Amino acid sequence: MPERGRRVDVMALGPRGEIWVVECKSGRADYRADGKWQGYLSWCDRYFWAVDKTFPTGLLPGDTGVIIADDFDAEILRMAPETRLAPARRAALIRRFARDAARRVRRLTDPAP
């Protein structure tokens, strides 16, 4: 939930309630063209890249996590280091996360406006 008009690819709650951001990259060119990812670091406890097994993971910054994924499965190759959010930001993000999730569930179960 960074600045207005920007969206992360995947936002998730980790096993201990930490906020994870996952940026999905389709290849080297996609990664190199992404100039906005560092702006997401202050909005999560852990930051990951999700790439396929052919992606040159040596390009990815060492202080971020790496998830190898395909059409059927995913595995954390390198756990992202934890950088704890400020409590007020965490509370606001978790409330927004919950509201967005509830809206999506409602749209799935009751598509009428």
MMTF fields as JSON, N, C-alpha, C and O atoms, coordinates in Angstrom:
{
  "mmtfVersion": "1.0.0",
  "mmtfProducer": "UNKNOWN",
  "numBonds": 451,
  "numAtoms": 452,
  "numGroups": 113,
  "numChains": 1,
  "numModels": 1,
  "chainsPerModel": [1],
  "groupsPerChain": [113],
  "chainIdList": ["A"],
  "bondAtomList": [4, 2, 8, 6, 12, 10, 16, 14, 20, 18, 24, 22, 28, 26, 32, 30, 36, 34, 40, 38, 44, 42, 48, 46, 52, 50, 56, 54, 60, 58, 64, 62, 68, 66, 72, 70, 76, 74, 80, 78, 84, 82, 88, 86, 92, 90, 96, 94, 100, 98, 104, 102, 108, 106, 112, 110, 116, 114, 120, 118, 124, 122, 128, 126, 132, 130, 136, 134, 140, 138, 144, 142, 148, 146, 152, 150, 156, 154, 160, 158, 164, 162, 168, 166, 172, 170, 176, 174, 180, 178, 184, 182, 188, 186, 192, 190, 196, 194, 200, 198, 204, 202, 208, 206, 212, 210, 216, 214, 220, 218, 224, 222, 228, 226, 232, 230, 236, 234, 240, 238, 244, 242, 248, 246, 252, 250, 256, 254, 260, 258, 264, 262, 268, 266, 272, 270, 276, 274, 280, 278, 284, 282, 288, 286, 292, 290, 296, 294, 300, 298, 304, 302, 308, 306, 312, 310, 316, 314, 320, 318, 324, 322, 328, 326, 332, 330, 336, 334, 340, 338, 344, 342, 348, 346, 352, 350, 356, 354, 360, 358, 364, 362, 368, 366, 372, 370, 376, 374, 380, 378, 384, 382, 388, 386, 392, 390, 396, 394, 400, 398, 404, 402, 408, 406, 412, 410, 416, 414, 420, 418, 424, 422, 428, 426, 432, 430, 436, 434, 440, 438, 444, 442, 448, 446],
  "bondOrderList": [1, 1, 1, 1, 1, 1, 1, 1, 1, 1, 1, 1, 1, 1, 1, 1, 1, 1, 1, 1, 1, 1, 1, 1, 1, 1, 1, 1, 1, 1, 1, 1, 1, 1, 1, 1, 1, 1, 1, 1, 1, 1, 1, 1, 1, 1, 1, 1, 1, 1, 1, 1, 1, 1, 1, 1, 1, 1, 1, 1, 1, 1, 1, 1, 1, 1, 1, 1, 1, 1, 1, 1, 1, 1, 1, 1, 1, 1, 1, 1, 1, 1, 1, 1, 1, 1, 1, 1, 1, 1, 1, 1, 1, 1, 1, 1, 1, 1, 1, 1, 1, 1, 1, 1, 1, 1, 1, 1, 1, 1, 1, 1],
  "groupList": [{"groupName": "MET", "atomNameList": ["N", "CA", "C", "O"], "elementList": ["N", "C", "C", "O"], "formalChargeList": [0, 0, 0, 0], "bondAtomList": [1, 0, 2, 1, 3, 2], "bondOrderList": [1, 1, 2], "singleLetterCode": "M", "chemCompType": "L-PEPTIDE LINKING"}, {"groupName": "PRO", "atomNameList": ["N", "CA", "C", "O"], "elementList": ["N", "C", "C", "O"], "formalChargeList": [0, 0, 0, 0], "bondAtomList": [1, 0, 2, 1, 3, 2], "bondOrderList": [1, 1, 2], "singleLetterCode": "P", "chemCompType": "L-PEPTIDE LINKING"}, {"groupName": "GLU", "atomNameList": ["N", "CA", "C", "O"], "elementList": ["N", "C", "C", "O"], "formalChargeList": [0, 0, 0, 0], "bondAtomList": [1, 0, 2, 1, 3, 2], "bondOrderList": [1, 1, 2], "singleLetterCode": "E", "chemCompType": "L-PEPTIDE LINKING"}, {"groupName": "ARG", "atomNameList": ["N", "CA", "C", "O"], "elementList": ["N", "C", "C", "O"], "formalChargeList": [0, 0, 0, 0], "bondAtomList": [1, 0, 2, 1, 3, 2], "bondOrderList": [1, 1, 2], "singleLetterCode": "R", "chemCompType": "L-PEPTIDE LINKING"}, {"groupName": "GLY", "atomNameList": ["N", "CA", "C", "O"], "elementList": ["N", "C", "C", "O"], "formalChargeList": [0, 0, 0, 0], "bondAtomList": [1, 0, 2, 1, 3, 2], "bondOrderList": [1, 1, 2], "singleLetterCode": "G", "chemCompType": "PEPTIDE LINKING"}, {"groupName": "VAL", "atomNameList": ["N", "CA", "C", "O"], "elementList": ["N", "C", "C", "O"], "formalChargeList": [0, 0, 0, 0], "bondAtomList": [1, 0, 2, 1, 3, 2], "bondOrderList": [1, 1, 2], "singleLetterCode": "V", "chemCompType": "L-PEPTIDE LINKING"}, {"groupName": "ASP", "atomNameList": ["N", "CA", "C", "O"], "elementList": ["N", "C", "C", "O"], "formalChargeList": [0, 0, 0, 0], "bondAtomList": [1, 0, 2, 1, 3, 2], "bondOrderList": [1, 1, 2], "singleLetterCode": "D", "chemCompType": "L-PEPTIDE LINKING"}, {"groupName": "ALA", "atomNameList": ["N", "CA", "C", "O"], "elementList": ["N", "C", "C", "O"], "formalChargeList": [0, 0, 0, 0], "bondAtomList": [1, 0, 2, 1, 3, 2], "bondOrderList": [1, 1, 2], "singleLetterCode": "A", "chemCompType": "L-PEPTIDE LINKING"}, {"groupName": "LEU", "atomNameList": ["N", "CA", "C", "O"], "elementList": ["N", "C", "C", "O"], "formalChargeList": [0, 0, 0, 0], "bondAtomList": [1, 0, 2, 1, 3, 2], "bondOrderList": [1, 1, 2], "singleLetterCode": "L", "chemCompType": "L-PEPTIDE LINKING"}, {"groupName": "ILE", "atomNameList": ["N", "CA", "C", "O"], "elementList": ["N", "C", "C", "O"], "formalChargeList": [0, 0, 0, 0], "bondAtomList": [1, 0, 2, 1, 3, 2], "bondOrderList": [1, 1, 2], "singleLetterCode": "I", "chemCompType": "L-PEPTIDE LINKING"}, {"groupName": "TRP", "atomNameList": ["N", "CA", "C", "O"], "elementList": ["N", "C", "C", "O"], "formalChargeList": [0, 0, 0, 0], "bondAtomList": [1, 0, 2, 1, 3, 2], "bondOrderList": [1, 1, 2], "singleLetterCode": "W", "chemCompType": "L-PEPTIDE LINKING"}, {"groupName": "CYS", "atomNameList": ["N", "CA", "C", "O"], "elementList": ["N", "C", "C", "O"], "formalChargeList": [0, 0, 0, 0], "bondAtomList": [1, 0, 2, 1, 3, 2], "bondOrderList": [1, 1, 2], "singleLetterCode": "C", "chemCompType": "L-PEPTIDE LINKING"}, {"groupName": "LYS", "atomNameList": ["N", "CA", "C", "O"], "elementList": ["N", "C", "C", "O"], "formalChargeList": [0, 0, 0, 0], "bondAtomList": [1, 0, 2, 1, 3, 2], "bondOrderList": [1, 1, 2], "singleLetterCode": "K", "chemCompType": "L-PEPTIDE LINKING"}, {"groupName": "SER", "atomNameList": ["N", "CA", "C", "O"], "elementList": ["N", "C", "C", "O"], "formalChargeList": [0, 0, 0, 0], "bondAtomList": [1, 0, 2, 1, 3, 2], "bondOrderList": [1, 1, 2], "singleLetterCode": "S", "chemCompType": "L-PEPTIDE LINKING"}, {"groupName": "TYR", "atomNameList": ["N", "CA", "C", "O"], "elementList": ["N", "C", "C", "O"], "formalChargeList": [0, 0, 0, 0], "bondAtomList": [1, 0, 2, 1, 3, 2], "bondOrderList": [1, 1, 2], "singleLetterCode": "Y", "chemCompType": "L-PEPTIDE LINKING"}, {"groupName": "GLN", "atomNameList": ["N", "CA", "C", "O"], "elementList": ["N", "C", "C", "O"], "formalChargeList": [0, 0, 0, 0], "bondAtomList": [1, 0, 2, 1, 3, 2], "bondOrderList": [1, 1, 2], "singleLetterCode": "Q", "chemCompType": "L-PEPTIDE LINKING"}, {"groupName": "PHE", "atomNameList": ["N", "CA", "C", "O"], "elementList": ["N", "C", "C", "O"], "formalChargeList": [0, 0, 0, 0], "bondAtomList": [1, 0, 2, 1, 3, 2], "bondOrderList": [1, 1, 2], "singleLetterCode": "F", "chemCompType": "L-PEPTIDE LINKING"}, {"groupName": "THR", "atomNameList": ["N", "CA", "C", "O"], "elementList": ["N", "C", "C", "O"], "formalChargeList": [0, 0, 0, 0], "bondAtomList": [1, 0, 2, 1, 3, 2], "bondOrderList": [1, 1, 2], "singleLetterCode": "T", "chemCompType": "L-PEPTIDE LINKING"}],
  "groupTypeList": [0, 1, 2, 3, 4, 3, 3, 5, 6, 5, 0, 7, 8, 4, 1, 3, 4, 2, 9, 10, 5, 5, 2, 11, 12, 13, 4, 3, 7, 6, 14, 3, 7, 6, 4, 12, 10, 15, 4, 14, 8, 13, 10, 11, 6, 3, 14, 16, 10, 7, 5, 6, 12, 17, 16, 1, 17, 4, 8, 8, 1, 4, 6, 17, 4, 5, 9, 9, 7, 6, 6, 16, 6, 7, 2, 9, 8, 3, 0, 7, 1, 2, 17, 3, 8, 7, 1, 7, 3, 3, 7, 7, 8, 9, 3, 3, 16, 7, 3, 6, 7, 7, 3, 3, 5, 3, 3, 8, 17, 6, 1, 7, 1],
  "groupIdList": [1, 2, 3, 4, 5, 6, 7, 8, 9, 10, 11, 12, 13, 14, 15, 16, 17, 18, 19, 20, 21, 22, 23, 24, 25, 26, 27, 28, 29, 30, 31, 32, 33, 34, 35, 36, 37, 38, 39, 40, 41, 42, 43, 44, 45, 46, 47, 48, 49, 50, 51, 52, 53, 54, 55, 56, 57, 58, 59, 60, 61, 62, 63, 64, 65, 66, 67, 68, 69, 70, 71, 72, 73, 74, 75, 76, 77, 78, 79, 80, 81, 82, 83, 84, 85, 86, 87, 88, 89, 90, 91, 92, 93, 94, 95, 96, 97, 98, 99, 100, 101, 102, 103, 104, 105, 106, 107, 108, 109, 110, 111, 112, 113],
  "secStructList": [7, 7, 1, 6, 6, 7, 7, 7, 1, 3, 3, 3, 3, 7, 6, 6, 1, 7, 3, 3, 3, 3, 3, 3, 7, 7, 1, 2, 2, 2, 2, 2, 2, 7, 7, 7, 4, 4, 4, 4, 4, 4, 4, 7, 1, 3, 3, 3, 3, 3, 3, 7, 6, 6, 1, 7, 4, 4, 4, 1, 7, 6, 6, 1, 3, 3, 3, 3, 3, 7, 1, 1, 7, 3, 3, 3, 3, 3, 7, 7, 7, 7, 7, 7, 7, 7, 2, 2, 2, 2, 2, 2, 2, 2, 2, 2, 2, 2, 2, 2, 2, 2, 2, 2, 2, 2, 2, 2, 2, 7, 7, 7, 7],
  "xCoordList": [0.817, 0.0, 0.871, 0.662, 1.829, 2.701, 1.975, 0.751, 2.742, 2.149, 0.959, 0.825, 0.122, -1.063, -0.68, 0.277, -1.437, -1.201, -0.2, 0.002, 0.425, 1.369, 0.814, 0.188, 1.061, 0.566, 1.652, 2.371, 1.765, 2.692, 2.036, 0.813, 2.848, 2.282, 1.532, 0.396, 2.165, 1.536, 1.875, 3.025, 0.866, 1.079, 0.483, -0.628, 1.223, 0.767, 1.126, 2.003, 0.424, 0.772, 1.602, 1.182, 2.774, 3.656, 3.166, 2.158, 3.869, 3.428, 3.313, 2.547, 4.057, 3.985, 3.288, 3.45, 2.509, 1.767, 2.574, 2.118, 3.783, 4.568, 4.05, 3.453, 4.282, 3.803, 4.909, 6.024, 4.565, 5.495, 5.029, 3.833, 5.972, 5.701, 6.496, 7.682, 5.816, 6.458, 6.303, 5.191, 7.429, 7.434, 7.765, 8.807, 6.889, 7.048, 7.765, 7.391, 8.784, 9.551, 9.588, 9.848, 9.32, 9.254, 10.616, 10.793, 11.568, 12.883, 13.808, 13.44, 15.014, 16.053, 15.588, 15.767, 14.999, 14.565, 13.485, 13.502, 12.554, 11.5, 12.113, 11.699, 13.082, 13.756, 14.491, 14.363, 15.253, 16.053, 15.175, 15.592, 13.981, 13.076, 12.332, 11.696, 12.405, 11.65, 12.441, 13.403, 12.038, 12.719, 11.974, 12.421, 10.852, 10.015, 10.128, 9.623, 10.77, 10.736, 11.294, 10.794, 12.308, 12.891, 11.914, 12.034, 10.946, 9.921, 8.972, 8.226, 8.989, 8.114, 8.738, 8.032, 10.036, 10.732, 10.216, 10.183, 9.82, 9.338, 7.879, 7.299, 7.283, 5.894, 5.758, 4.659, 6.855, 6.778, 7.863, 8.845, 7.659, 8.668, 9.68, 10.851, 9.215, 10.082, 9.733, 8.562, 10.779, 10.589, 11.187, 12.336, 10.393, 10.8, 10.669, 9.875, 11.473, 11.307, 10.777, 11.244, 9.815, 9.344, 9.752, 9.367, 10.538, 11.069, 10.977, 10.715, 11.193, 11.191, 12.604, 13.558, 12.724, 14.005, 15.105, 16.281, 14.748, 15.768, 16.275, 17.223, 15.656, 16.038, 17.424, 17.703, 18.307, 19.641, 19.558, 19.683, 19.351, 19.112, 20.286, 20.122, 21.454, 22.591, 22.367, 23.063, 21.414, 21.076, 20.331, 20.374, 19.656, 18.78, 19.6, 20.557, 19.233, 19.97, 20.005, 19.004, 21.156, 21.337, 20.549, 20.36, 20.083, 19.327, 17.817, 17.037, 17.419, 16.003, 15.812, 16.772, 14.565, 14.271, 14.047, 13.773, 14.167, 13.961, 13.025, 13.239, 11.996, 11.052, 11.15, 11.033, 11.363, 11.361, 9.969, 9.492, 9.327, 7.943, 7.744, 8.471, 6.732, 6.293, 4.768, 4.154, 4.16, 2.7, 2.029, 0.832, 2.788, 2.185, 2.659, 1.967, 3.805, 4.38, 5.331, 5.669, 5.746, 6.733, 7.508, 6.998, 8.751, 9.598, 10.477, 11.033, 10.592, 11.481, 12.909, 13.309, 13.664, 15.066, 15.934, 16.883, 15.588, 16.321, 15.298, 14.548, 15.284, 14.362, 14.81, 15.995, 13.861, 14.159, 14.471, 13.835, 15.438, 15.697, 14.5, 13.789, 14.299, 13.166, 13.577, 14.582, 12.783, 12.921, 11.555, 10.639, 11.417, 10.11, 9.559, 10.252, 8.293, 7.585, 7.296, 7.252, 7.104, 6.654, 5.254, 4.452, 4.953, 3.649, 2.437, 1.477, 2.458, 1.302, 1.127, 0.0, 2.223, 2.137, 1.645, 0.815, 2.161, 1.744, 0.233, -0.468, -0.255, -1.682, -2.527, -3.533, -2.115, -2.868, -2.846, -3.869, -1.701, -1.6, -2.428, -3.087, -2.398, -3.173, -4.673, -5.425, -5.114, -6.537, -6.915, -7.965, -6.072, -6.369, -6.345, -7.188, -5.38, -5.278, -6.578, -7.123, -7.059, -8.288, -9.502, -10.34, -9.608, -10.731, -10.718, -11.755, -9.534, -9.427, -9.776, -10.455, -9.312, -9.627, -11.125, -11.707, -11.748, -13.187, -13.977, -14.95, -13.565, -14.246, -14.136, -15.108, -12.973, -12.783, -13.63, -14.207, -13.707, -14.549, -16.011, -16.748, -16.425, -17.819, -18.14, -19.211, -17.215, -17.457, -17.568, -18.333, -16.816, -16.89, -18.211, -18.779, -18.696, -19.904, -21.19, -22.269, -21.058, -22.238, -21.815, -21.517, -21.785, -21.282, -22.134, -21.661, -23.37, -24.22, -23.707, -23.302, -23.716, -23.208, -24.035, -23.711],
  "yCoordList": [-1.173, 0.0, 1.25, 2.169, 1.268, 2.439, 3.662, 3.761, 4.59, 5.843, 5.59, 4.531, 6.575, 6.504, 6.179, 6.731, 5.28, 4.924, 3.797, 3.352, 3.332, 2.214, 1.017, 1.147, -0.148, -1.374, -2.426, -2.572, -3.148, -4.27, -5.446, -5.493, -6.39, -7.558, -8.45, -8.847, -8.766, -9.623, -9.067, -8.734, -8.972, -8.607, -9.727, -10.183, -10.169, -11.302, -11.086, -10.291, -11.815, -11.849, -13.095, -14.201, -12.921, -14.038, -14.837, -14.484, -15.912, -16.81, -16.146, -16.61, -15.077, -14.381, -13.03, -12.159, -12.859, -11.622, -10.508, -9.366, -10.832, -9.8, -9.585, -10.482, -8.398, -8.047, -8.332, -7.821, -9.165, -9.538, -8.887, -8.846, -8.383, -7.906, -8.79, -9.046, -9.253, -10.098, -9.419, -9.143, -9.158, -8.565, -9.68, -10.324, -9.908, -10.986, -10.451, -9.415, -11.161, -10.747, -11.878, -13.032, -11.523, -12.523, -12.777, -13.777, -11.897, -12.09, -10.936, -9.998, -11.017, -10.013, -8.608, -7.651, -8.485, -7.167, -6.578, -5.38, -7.405, -6.954, -6.436, -5.394, -7.148, -6.719, -5.396, -4.476, -5.306, -4.094, -2.871, -1.747, -3.068, -1.95, -1.458, -0.405, -2.205, -1.872, -0.898, -1.287, 0.358, 1.355, 1.711, 2.572, 1.068, 1.47, 0.567, 0.922, -0.582, -1.577, -1.077, -1.465, -0.234, 0.236, 1.087, 1.196, 1.691, 2.461, 1.592, 2.105, 0.287, -0.625, -1.111, -1.642, -0.94, -1.495, -0.933, -1.648, 0.314, 0.916, 0.561, 1.072, -0.311, -0.713, -2.194, -2.744, -2.837, -4.266, -4.646, -3.926, -5.798, -6.351, -7.196, -7.268, -7.833, -8.683, -8.45, -8.37, -8.343, -8.096, -9.252, -9.639, -9.799, -10.944, -10.64, -9.8, -11.351, -11.437, -12.827, -13.803, -12.93, -14.233, -14.341, -13.521, -15.368, -15.564, -17.039, -17.873, -17.368, -18.78, -19.349, -18.615, -20.654, -21.315, -20.927, -21.177, -20.32, -19.916, -18.488, -18.054, -17.766, -16.385, -16.35, -17.149, -15.435, -15.316, -14.627, -13.406, -15.404, -14.845, -14.024, -13.269, -14.157, -13.332, -11.852, -11.017, -11.509, -10.104, -9.461, -8.243, -10.278, -9.758, -9.329, -10.007, -8.212, -7.732, -8.789, -9.453, -8.933, -9.944, -9.689, -10.606, -8.464, -8.153, -8.237, -7.586, -9.035, -9.298, -10.806, -11.553, -11.243, -12.66, -13.087, -12.262, -14.388, -14.936, -16.137, -17.049, -16.118, -17.227, -17.735, -16.961, -19.037, -19.663, -20.256, -21.022, -19.896, -20.313, -20.801, -20.419, -21.662, -22.073, -22.097, -21.562, -22.699, -22.709, -23.497, -23.337, -24.345, -25.26, -25.103, -25.537, -24.503, -24.496, -23.311, -22.631, -23.081, -22.045, -22.467, -23.176, -22.011, -22.337, -21.135, -20.497, -20.84, -19.762, -20.275, -21.194, -19.671, -20.026, -19.284, -19.841, -18.009, -17.2, -16.375, -15.586, -16.57, -15.809, -14.354, -14.057, -13.471, -12.036, -11.657, -12.156, -10.785, -10.303, -9.491, -8.864, -9.517, -8.796, -7.382, -7.173, -6.433, -5.042, -4.637, -4.379, -4.581, -4.349, -2.958, -1.946, -2.955, -1.701, -1.007, -1.645, 0.29, 1.033, 0.54, 0.26, 0.432, -0.113, 0.586, -0.085, 1.902, 2.621, 2.276, 2.083, 2.197, 1.844, 0.408, 0.118, -0.497, -1.898, -2.014, -2.703, -1.336, -1.403, -0.886, -1.495, 0.229, 0.794, -0.14, -0.315, -0.741, -1.662, -2.919, -3.394, -3.454, -4.673, -4.383, -5.207, -3.227, -2.866, -2.733, -3.222, -2.078, -1.92, -3.267, -3.534, -4.106, -5.448, -6.228, -6.869, -6.16, -6.866, -6.309, -7.079, -4.984, -4.385, -4.807, -5.174, -4.756, -5.151, -6.62, -6.982, -7.463, -8.898, -9.134, -9.938, -8.446, -8.6, -8.15, -8.8, -7.044, -6.576, -7.603, -7.853, -8.193, -9.192, -10.436, -10.986, -10.876, -12.033, -11.699, -12.514, -10.514, -10.108, -10.075, -10.523, -9.541, -9.514, -10.92, -11.151, -11.847, -13.237, -13.904, -14.67, -13.61, -14.27, -13.52, -14.11, -12.199, -11.381, -10.348, -9.205, -10.741, -9.838, -8.609, -7.676, -8.575, -7.402, -6.248, -6.473, -5.005, -3.853, -3.515, -2.579],
  "zCoordList": [0.0, 0.0, 0.0, 0.792, -0.882, -0.976, -1.51, -1.423, -2.063, -2.533, -3.442, -4.055, -3.504, -4.349, -5.788, -6.33, -6.393, -7.774, -7.977, -9.107, -6.918, -7.026, -6.277, -5.225, -6.846, -6.226, -6.251, -7.24, -5.172, -5.136, -5.864, -5.996, -6.334, -7.019, -6.045, -6.307, -4.919, -3.908, -2.532, -2.247, -1.692, -0.295, 0.534, 0.266, 1.543, 2.345, 3.805, 4.142, 4.66, 6.072, 6.308, 5.969, 6.888, 7.179, 8.367, 8.98, 8.703, 9.777, 11.149, 11.993, 11.38, 12.674, 12.548, 13.403, 11.475, 11.278, 10.648, 10.587, 10.172, 9.518, 8.102, 7.506, 7.575, 6.245, 5.235, 5.339, 4.254, 3.184, 1.893, 1.605, 1.123, -0.23, -1.178, -0.969, -2.229, -3.236, -4.592, -5.041, -5.228, -6.563, -7.554, -7.438, -8.521, -9.499, -10.737, -11.287, -11.157, -12.333, -13.349, -13.009, -14.61, -15.676, -16.315, -17.011, -16.09, -16.674, -16.361, -15.655, -16.895, -16.657, -17.07, -16.316, -18.253, -18.74, -17.832, -17.548, -17.377, -16.467, -15.168, -14.659, -14.639, -13.407, -13.615, -12.807, -14.689, -14.934, -15.196, -14.916, -15.722, -16.015, -14.777, -14.817, -13.684, -12.473, -11.609, -10.947, -11.617, -10.809, -9.538, -8.78, -9.295, -8.164, -6.945, -5.879, -7.065, -5.992, -4.667, -3.612, -4.691, -3.433, -2.635, -1.414, -3.319, -2.629, -1.818, -0.984, -2.05, -1.313, -0.009, 0.848, 0.153, 1.317, 2.639, 3.641, 2.654, 3.902, 4.195, 5.153, 3.378, 3.552, 3.891, 3.827, 4.247, 4.576, 5.576, 5.761, 6.216, 7.113, 6.35, 6.722, 5.28, 4.459, 2.987, 2.617, 2.156, 0.724, -0.073, 0.141, -0.996, -1.804, -3.292, -3.715, -4.061, -5.511, -5.802, -5.215, -6.696, -7.177, -8.642, -9.475, -8.934, -10.283, -10.638, -9.771, -11.916, -12.289, -12.154, -11.893, -12.335, -12.075, -13.06, -12.792, -14.197, -15.161, -14.926, -15.58, -14.008, -13.74, -13.102, -12.208, -13.543, -12.94, -11.566, -11.476, -10.514, -9.177, -8.644, -7.685, -9.244, -8.847, -9.108, -8.53, -9.964, -10.232, -9.062, -8.884, -8.276, -7.221, -6.007, -5.634, -5.391, -4.216, -3.111, -2.841, -2.486, -1.441, -0.173, 0.626, 0.032, 1.241, 1.007, 1.701, 0.034, -0.235, -0.337, -0.526, -0.209, -0.317, -1.755, -2.626, -1.995, -3.334, -3.237, -2.439, -4.057, -4.182, -5.608, -6.559, -5.76, -7.082, -7.27, -6.432, -8.372, -8.592, -10.017, -10.934, -10.18, -11.509, -11.492, -10.569, -12.48, -12.561, -11.442, -11.203, -10.755, -9.795, -8.358, -7.437, -8.146, -6.811, -6.647, -7.615, -5.429, -5.133, -3.892, -3.025, -3.832, -2.694, -2.373, -3.267, -1.086, -0.67, -0.774, -0.059, -1.668, -1.851, -0.834, -0.283, -0.598, 0.381, 1.157, 0.581, 2.466, 3.314, 3.355, 3.513, 3.213, 3.283, 4.725, 5.653, 4.911, 6.272, 6.77, 5.986, 8.059, 8.634, 9.033, 9.713, 8.597, 9.001, 9.523, 8.742, 10.835, 11.453, 11.139, 11.243, 10.753, 10.517, 11.843, 12.895, 11.781, 12.959, 13.321, 12.43, 14.61, 15.025, 14.405, 14.027, 14.294, 13.729, 12.25, 11.792, 11.5, 10.081, 9.935, 9.074, 10.783, 10.729, 10.966, 10.225, 11.998, 12.32, 11.152, 10.788, 10.577, 9.453, 8.249, 7.588, 7.956, 6.818, 7.033, 6.108, 8.229, 8.499, 8.401, 7.882, 8.892, 8.748, 7.28, 6.861, 6.501, 5.073, 4.353, 3.497, 4.701, 4.14, 4.406, 3.508, 5.652, 6.029, 5.283, 4.814, 5.166, 4.435, 2.969, 2.417, 2.333, 0.924, 0.734, -0.226, 1.645, 1.563, 1.724, 0.995, 2.667, 2.882, 1.654, 1.273, 1.033, -0.185, -1.3, -2.013, -1.454, -2.511, -2.266, -3.204, -1.034, -0.713, -0.974, -1.529, -0.58, -0.807, -2.289, -2.698, -3.115, -4.573, -5.148, -6.084, -4.599, -5.084, -4.695, -5.475, -3.49, -3.01, -3.362, -3.423, -3.592, -3.917, -4.965, -4.62, -6.233, -7.274, -7.546, -8.195, -7.073, -7.28, -6.419, -5.278, -6.943, -6.15, -4.958, -4.226]
}
